[in-house]
Amino acid sequence: MGTRAIKQKVLGLLKQDDLADIETELALLQEKELINALFSGICHSDEQIRWHAVSVMGSAVAVLAEQDMEEARIILRRMLWSLNDESGGIGWGAPESMAEIMCRHQGLADEYVHMLISYMRPDGEEECQDGNFLEHEMLQQGLMWAVGRLAQCRREHLLARGAEHDLPPYLESPDATVCGLAARAIGLLGRPEGLERLQELAKNDRRTVRLYDQGNFSTVSVAKLAELALLELQEVG
């Protein structure tokens, strides 16, 4: 099967509803061919194709890492490069895909989680201040989702690097998705950051956010995400 035919097959399957069935079907393809096709999926305009591609990218690269760790690293470096200004690209879907990959493979999480965190941090004058702050709101949406996803599966990796302290500024974002997903990530990390702002959002912010969570789509208000975060923080407090 040629490259174009593989891409069409992959995108067609990603349109389906059941993520488990999609992953089963796509697992029959050779990992490198599948991953190359998925790069078209993670930046697709169709919500279902895009998010299913993110999930499948995670499982596919994890399988590849077990076969050839260096080839898996190349995929992560390709995503990192897409977020670099010098690449000429924009990097749609890269933070989300990186997080999903790291959820599926601990070795890659150990090596690359610090890079994902760096996208929340500005560059500074000190030698240790090596941030790669993402300014574009659409990329910040993906980054906040990525931090929340990692908080579900690699929470200690994030806390060990102080990622919880990077989240409160995003609660001030004018973008509802950035703001809401930041609130969700704070709750999932379970550290009392930005409490006053979370309380304000829980009372007043009726803007809505489209949320993808491991194969499931929902629409939820920023207020609800902030409320859930506060409940999570109460439980761990």
Summary of the structure (lengths in Angstrom):
residues: 237
radius of gyration: 17.6
end to end distance: 55.1
largest distance: 56.2
contacts: 790
relative contact order: 0.09
helix: 69%
strand: 6%
